[in-house]
Amino acid sequence: MQKHMKNFNKIIILVFLFIIINYQLIISEEKITIGKSINNQQITLFKYGYGKEIIIIIAGIHGNESNTSKTVMLLKNILDKNETNIPYDKQIWLIPELNPDGILKNKRLNSNNVDLNRNFFTDDWQPFFYYKNLILHAGIKPFSEPETAALKDYLEKIEIANFPLIICLHSSGDAVIPGSDSYRDKKLASLIRNWTNYSRNKINYNTSGELTAWSSQKLNIPSVTIEFKTKVNTELNELLKIINSFLKISIKENFYNNNGKSNSPVSYDDLLNDLPINILHNIIKDDISKENFFKIFNNLKKNNELLLYINKKLNLTSSYVPEDLSEIPKEYTGNKNKIFLRKIIINDLFEMMKTAKNENINLFIISGYRSFDKQKDIYENWIKTLGEQEANRVSASPGASQHQLGTTIDFNSLDFNFAETKEGKWLANNSYKFGFILSYPQGREEITGYRYEPWHYRYIGTDAAFIVYNYFNNSLELFLKWYWDIYIN
């Protein structure tokens, strides 16, 4: 009898293993009506799988974007045929048409002439909004429409033990947009952009009351909007890339453990929380990139004086004078006046200039350390010449100048055409290798407060310069703000 029981137990274990290994063979569709539209059309949810990690795809919110609904139905056909293996820990939920009335009429709005994607309760909800020079209605209050109310009621019932994420499909903006500014929403968007060919990370119009903003802010579900490339074509291949990629990773580990942040002692993922999505994407686009970033970041010294953050609002005192100023030999300068710089930058500076010379690039220094009083004279002269408003674009006020640090250099010529010379191009492409970064890049005046200066380079050390150039899109101001506001403070 005991022998038979052992054999029976073995059979049970083998059957269980067979079911787990061949899990995809027994998955079937579950069809649920979560609500009805104004015109009494069903809003249908299709479920596949039984796991706790749930990939939720919502389409057809705007009725004139039927290609999103068609794409989801194509995905449904694949899942119905068991052509995609859904692991035991995953589910896929599909809502092809949240706005069935609009889909039927090929109309953006629902039958109450309300934009459903502005009818969700968010911090910035408003009853009317501008869209392409039109004033559209967002409802008399959030969830005033039966379609959005039905989705709200169903999603709010998701058990706390589950780990959902939401992907909302629209057309056409060729973009992947995080539901909020949270780290995990930006991480979700960055991963999807890395898996697909969508190029943008935002759209330039009002999105108050939007679905993924609500699901992220109020339900705490990682959420993202995907804007298809056109309003005509289906984009099944892109959606399959996303689905198949999520089926291979742990949603819980990536987006829920520690609020979506790695517990690794070397990662510091929590420090990435407030970064713009394009910079975040540079860092976490793959494991190698992320590992290299934190490896180099860990080399930076806390409270590193080379990384002092000064700008129009954060100033040095009049008494600040670096202790290690050293006169630069005349062979490196194009100025009869004496030029001083900090000793800490000399080795890398001379090595850069020597390397450039070997490549037939002639670099020389025309300005270095500048005292508080000297900067005051320069600034006041600019005000007399240009007026205060324009002077603030071309010159720093006393205490706000990077030259007072003793680590900042003006090279060759104070002329915009310097950027087009071989010396200007060489510096732009190579200076970071020696620890120097262009302080005021072209097109960044809104961030830096200063107009483009292709001659103005600041030394911040080779590790920090590598990070700024390769990960922060060569934006020193953004890097320093992040470094001090988030890391140090």
Secondary structure, 3 states (H helix, E strand, C coil): CHHHHHHHHHHHHHHHHHHHHCHHHHCCCEEEEEEECCCCCEEEEEEEECCCEEEEEECCCCCCCHHHHHHHHHHHHHHHCCCCCCCCCEEEEEECCCCHHHHHHCCCCCCCCECHHHCCCCCCCCCEEEECCEEEECCCCCCCCHHHHHHHHHHCCCCCCCEEEEEEEEECCCEEEECCCCHHHHHHHHHHHHHCCCCECCCCCCCCCCHHHHHHHCCCCCEEEEEECCCCCCCHHHHHHHHHHHHHCCHHHHHCHHHHCCCCCCCCHHHHCCCCHHHHHHHHCCHHHHHHHHHHHCCCCCCCHHHCCCCCCCCCCCCCCCCCEEECCHHHECCCCCCEEEHHHHHHHHHHHHHHHHCCCCCCEEECCCCHHHHHHHHHHHHHHHCHHHHHHHCCCCCCCHHHHCCEEEECCCCHHHHHCHHHHHHHHHHHHHCEEECCCCCCHHHHCCCCCCCEEEECCHHHHHHHHHCCCCCHHHHHHHHHHHHHC
